Amino acid sequence: MDIQKLAPHESLDLHEAINFKTLCVAKSKLMQGLVFDQELKALMQKDVEQSSQDLAELQEIYKRAPFEAPVPQSRPTPIIN
């Protein structure tokens, strides 16, 4: 079975979703230290665990992106005034 590559726009959308989800996980982890309600803290921890699993799945899909950013051999000279 052939593994299909993602289209460039799908790769970009997936990249944005991964970035957003990563920020959400970080925020949930940080906010847990400020929450005193144990039910809410448990719900936030469950969200972090589920989101971490989701991120792992999204990253596996992202490996099918059809492009890599090439590293140029020479870099432009910065303009400094």
Secondary structure by P-SEA (a helix, b strand, c coil): cccccccaaaaaaaaaaaaaaaaaaaaaaaaccccccaaaaaaaaaaaaaaaaaaaaaaaaaccccccccccccccccccc
